[in-house]
Amino acid sequence: MRTKLYPCLLATGILNLAGGCKTDKPVTDSRPNIIYILADDLGYSELGCYGNTFNETPNLDELARKGVRFTNAYAAAPVCSPYRAALMTGQYPARIGITDYLRPDAGQFLDTAYVTLPEVLKANGYHTGIVGKWHLSGYRSHQAPVEVLPDRQGFDEVFTSETAGIANGTYFYPYHFNPSLKKKLNSDREFLVDRMNQEAVEFIEKNHQSPFFLYLSHYAVHTMLHGQPELVDYFRNKPGCGTSDPSDKNKENDPYKKWPADYFARKNNPHLAAQLKVIDEGVGMILKKLQELGIEENTILIFTSDNGGETRVTDNFPLREGKSTLYEGGIREPLIIYQPQEIAGGRVIDTPVANYDYYPTLCELSGTRLPEGQQIDGISLAALLKGEELAQEERAFYWHYPLEERHFLGGRSSGAIRVGDWKLIEFFDTGEKELYNLKEDLSETRNLIDQQPARAGELATRLATWRQEVLAGK
């Protein structure tokens, strides 16, 4: 991995951006508020509106019914940090040089030379805030040589973000990833998702009189899963609930201690369901607050996930595999977008999109000028959201996921390309390739590499050319 530096961007991009966004007209409140809700490791098939019959997500299901639900929404990578880098910059992770998740002691970080999404919106008069996970830097607490946290990347306010490694989860107070975070809720067992939901609602309440951008970046449902005991018991009583033994680290099966019974259930995990239910409740809280304040009509609300579900604790059926792989289960995400005033709702969109598209999309929808001097790899989906068709049927999507050794979840060093219905995966460790027709074989069970050698060769050439263009190495 490497960090690419673009010092000219800081000198020219932000300055030109700030100057370009100012006009002689007075600022009005017609600019939409933006709320981006990101779940962590939430698989494609976890929401009721995507076919799940065990988990309970009534608020998200209603949001999908009234808004736009995507069936071909992709993450830029099958793991966390590259997705977040692409979201913040509108660029391919390979172009940025962040292609794997950043370890707590990493010297790599999202360089401040990039004009991030909150920075570009700030230049257009937005007040910006993040609640939750950042994961685009190492941490001083782990001896990382540099620490670049959200307050240096365009966020005016930062709540519940980590200052230490986030592995294995801490969902009840005190939180190991931020020891300085004080308890706030009137609960002896403050639950992290509840806390984040409350912070989000308070941010909206405080800032609703001018345009705001809120990035609600959940830590859930990242393992190790750990739900509130009363909700876990509720899901345990549902037919088909999965089970697993408590860890040896929690032999007493304390429900408030990490690794209790059923935390590692393979299918219909009650801890995942319990965490997801509280995320969904938070969506309901946010919608209620928007309605109370009279700003629902002019607020863009996006809900999605950063990569596929972890197959140790969930099943991404009908998609193959999950987090850490470039099969569909690792990179295809739920995506719901809602804004009554501008977005034509009540639709399901099959057009493929990727999370680096959201930067230019939100800029267009908010009347924000893109920064000069910064490459934007995504395209605006504004017209698509308003009911028009994108004339980009043969658009190519690329992934680059080089690894020195296999991911602990099984992912291999690889790259991929999708054009139309066809997808090619190239494994860097062996050189083998796989070709799938996603329209006919969504589960990627039939490798057509031998039946379609010309098509495979064309896609492989395009993938190799793209890697050269973005300066990506294997």
HURABEL-V359370 format. One record per helix or strand of 3 or more residues. SS is the DSSP state (2 for helix, 1 for strand). FROM is the first residue (numbers start at 1). TO is the last residue. If there is no record, write none. Layout:
ss:SS from:FROM to:TO
ss:SS from:FROM to:TO
//
This chain:
ss:2 from:7 to:21
ss:1 from:33 to:39
ss:2 from:48 to:50
ss:2 from:58 to:66
ss:1 from:68 to:74
ss:2 from:80 to:89
ss:2 from:93 to:96
ss:2 from:117 to:122
ss:1 from:127 to:132
ss:2 from:140 to:142
ss:2 from:150 to:152
ss:1 from:157 to:159
ss:2 from:192 to:207
ss:1 from:212 to:217
ss:2 from:229 to:236
ss:2 from:248 to:250
ss:2 from:270 to:293
ss:1 from:299 to:305
ss:2 from:328 to:331
ss:1 from:332 to:338
ss:1 from:347 to:349
ss:2 from:357 to:366
ss:2 from:382 to:385
ss:1 from:396 to:401
ss:1 from:414 to:419
ss:1 from:422 to:427
ss:1 from:433 to:437
ss:2 from:453 to:469
//
